[in-house]
Amino acid sequence: MPETIQVLDKTFVKYITDKQIEEAIQRVADQINEDYKNDTPIVLITLNGAVFFAVDLLKRIKVPCRVTCVKVASYSGTQSTNKVQNLIGLTEDLTGQRVLVIEDIVDTGRTYSHLVEMLKPTGLRDMRIATLTYKPDAYKLDLPIHYVGISIPNKFIVGYGLDYNGYGRNYNNIYQVVE
C-alpha cells in the first residue's frame, strides 16, 4: 500500500524504503573500502542534500579519511536552473590527495561537472564520486559515476536529504512526485 506525503504544493508517493537505502549504502561502502584500502581519501560532502547519505556512508567506511564540505546549488523548485552556484567554498588543500565526492543525486551532471572544474586546478591526485541516487536517463556527460547506490527514472524525488524548495529532506524514505 503506497504511503503518500504532501510537501508544499506537491504530493509524493513512497518510492524507496529506508531498508533499500541502507542496503544501497552498504554496497557503496563495501566498494569504497576495497578501492581505498591503501589510501586516506579526503571525503568532500556536497551540502545540504548529501548530508544524510554521507553520515550513514561514513559510518560504514573503514579506511582512514578526512572530511570536508562544500555547498553548491543548482535547483529551484523541481527544476534544474542550468546554473551551479558556489555557496560555501573549499577550504582544504587537495594537492596530491585522492578526493571522494559524496552526492545525494546525480541527474543532469551539472553539479558534478562544476565540481570537477572547481577541483581540477587544486592539484588533486584523483577524484571519484559516490551518489545515493542516479538518473541515467537525465545524465548526458562523459564523466564516470564511480559509486551508485540506486539508479532511478528521471522523476523528481524528496526525502533522505533530497528536497523540494528546502522541504522534505527529513523523511527516512525517498518519495517520488505524483504527476
C-alpha positions as semicolon CSV with decimal commas, in nm:
position;residue;x (nm);y (nm);z (nm)
1;M;0,000;0,000;0,000
2;P;0,164;0,324;-0,111
3;E;0,221;0,587;0,152
4;T;0,185;0,945;0,032
5;I;0,317;1,268;0,174
6;Q;0,248;1,631;0,098
7;V;0,543;1,869;0,056
8;L;0,431;2,224;-0,011
9;D;0,204;2,206;-0,318
10;K;0,314;1,860;-0,438
11;T;0,208;1,507;-0,349
12;F;0,469;1,233;-0,332
13;V;0,437;0,855;-0,304
14;K;0,684;0,629;-0,123
15;Y;0,934;0,505;-0,379
16;I;1,248;0,376;-0,200
17;T;1,226;0,241;0,156
18;D;1,475;0,308;0,432
19;K;1,575;-0,061;0,416
20;Q;1,656;-0,032;0,044
21;I;1,856;0,283;0,118
22;E;2,056;0,106;0,390
23;E;2,134;-0,185;0,156
24;A;2,249;0,055;-0,117
25;I;2,471;0,245;0,127
26;Q;2,635;-0,078;0,244
27;R;2,708;-0,182;-0,117
28;V;2,868;0,156;-0,189
29;A;3,068;0,145;0,136
30;D;3,198;-0,204;0,055
31;Q;3,321;-0,082;-0,285
32;I;3,484;0,227;-0,135
33;N;3,654;0,024;0,139
34;E;3,802;-0,203;-0,126
35;D;3,909;0,076;-0,362
36;Y;4,066;0,293;-0,091
37;K;4,213;0,019;0,131
38;N;4,565;0,155;0,079
39;D;4,477;0,527;0,081
40;T;4,347;0,805;0,302
41;P;4,098;0,997;0,089
42;I;3,954;1,338;0,157
43;V;3,577;1,296;0,159
44;L;3,408;1,603;0,014
45;I;3,040;1,626;0,108
46;T;2,811;1,845;-0,103
47;L;2,573;2,031;0,125
48;N;2,286;2,023;0,203
49;G;2,133;1,719;0,038
50;A;2,419;1,472;0,071
51;V;2,444;1,506;0,450
52;F;2,209;1,215;0,525
53;F;2,384;0,982;0,279
54;A;2,731;1,099;0,384
55;V;2,675;1,041;0,756
56;D;2,542;0,689;0,705
57;L;2,809;0,609;0,445
58;L;3,094;0,739;0,662
59;K;2,981;0,515;0,948
60;R;3,047;0,219;0,716
61;I;3,373;0,338;0,560
62;K;3,654;0,163;0,744
63;V;3,953;0,330;0,579
64;P;4,102;0,640;0,741
65;C;3,975;0,960;0,580
66;R;3,942;1,333;0,628
67;V;3,608;1,505;0,579
68;T;3,524;1,848;0,441
69;C;3,221;2,014;0,282
70;V;3,121;2,247;0,002
71;K;2,780;2,391;-0,068
72;V;2,659;2,436;-0,422
73;A;2,308;2,488;-0,556
74;S;2,154;2,413;-0,895
75;Y;1,781;2,362;-0,831
76;S;1,484;2,589;-0,791
77;G;1,162;2,404;-0,714
78;T;1,158;2,079;-0,912
79;Q;1,375;2,205;-1,200
80;S;1,746;2,247;-1,252
81;T;1,839;2,610;-1,303
82;N;2,109;2,506;-1,555
83;K;2,349;2,707;-1,339
84;V;2,554;2,599;-1,039
85;Q;2,634;2,849;-0,765
86;N;2,913;2,815;-0,509
87;L;2,759;2,899;-0,172
88;I;3,033;2,765;0,059
89;G;3,371;2,700;-0,096
90;L;3,651;2,455;-0,049
91;T;3,884;2,514;0,248
92;E;4,113;2,206;0,228
93;D;4,444;2,180;0,045
94;L;4,389;1,897;-0,203
95;T;4,739;1,889;-0,353
96;G;4,831;1,526;-0,423
97;Q;4,518;1,396;-0,248
98;R;4,257;1,142;-0,353
99;V;3,915;1,305;-0,327
100;L;3,588;1,119;-0,285
101;V;3,288;1,343;-0,356
102;I;2,962;1,245;-0,184
103;E;2,642;1,349;-0,364
104;D;2,278;1,282;-0,285
105;I;2,177;1,268;-0,651
106;V;2,334;1,285;-0,994
107;D;2,084;1,371;-1,264
108;T;2,193;1,619;-1,534
109;G;2,551;1,613;-1,402
110;R;2,585;1,992;-1,389
111;T;2,686;1,993;-1,023
112;Y;2,932;1,710;-1,082
113;S;3,083;1,888;-1,384
114;H;3,106;2,210;-1,182
115;L;3,290;2,027;-0,902
116;V;3,534;1,874;-1,150
117;E;3,612;2,219;-1,292
118;M;3,638;2,368;-0,944
119;L;3,873;2,096;-0,816
120;K;4,090;2,048;-1,127
121;P;4,328;2,337;-1,051
122;T;4,382;2,221;-0,689
123;G;4,645;1,962;-0,783
124;L;4,448;1,666;-0,650
125;R;4,571;1,319;-0,744
126;D;4,230;1,186;-0,846
127;M;3,861;1,235;-0,786
128;R;3,577;0,987;-0,764
129;I;3,211;1,040;-0,695
130;A;2,966;0,841;-0,484
131;T;2,596;0,914;-0,518
132;L;2,298;0,767;-0,342
133;T;2,069;0,817;-0,641
134;Y;2,147;0,839;-1,012
135;K;1,919;0,924;-1,305
136;P;2,087;0,765;-1,609
137;D;1,817;0,897;-1,846
138;A;1,893;1,257;-1,742
139;Y;2,274;1,222;-1,736
140;K;2,442;1,330;-2,060
141;L;2,807;1,379;-1,959
142;D;3,112;1,164;-2,027
143;L;3,233;1,186;-1,666
144;P;3,226;0,847;-1,490
145;I;2,997;0,785;-1,193
146;H;3,210;0,563;-0,970
147;Y;2,971;0,453;-0,695
148;V;2,593;0,442;-0,739
149;G;2,356;0,343;-0,463
150;I;2,032;0,329;-0,664
151;S;1,957;0,409;-1,029
152;I;1,616;0,570;-1,072
153;P;1,398;0,706;-1,353
154;N;1,401;1,077;-1,435
155;K;1,130;1,176;-1,186
156;F;1,153;1,429;-0,904
157;I;1,216;1,281;-0,557
158;V;1,232;1,402;-0,196
159;G;1,336;1,252;0,135
160;Y;1,657;1,128;0,289
161;G;1,826;1,462;0,226
162;L;1,660;1,540;-0,106
163;D;1,433;1,842;-0,101
164;Y;1,166;2,043;-0,273
165;N;1,240;2,413;-0,210
166;G;1,415;2,322;0,116
167;Y;1,137;2,096;0,247
168;G;1,110;1,717;0,266
169;R;1,471;1,633;0,347
170;N;1,387;1,484;0,686
171;Y;1,199;1,171;0,570
172;N;1,369;0,831;0,619
173;N;1,232;0,703;0,288
174;I;1,253;0,853;-0,060
175;Y;0,930;0,968;-0,223
176;Q;0,856;1,026;-0,592
177;V;0,637;1,312;-0,713
178;V;0,285;1,221;-0,827
179;E;0,219;1,386;-1,161
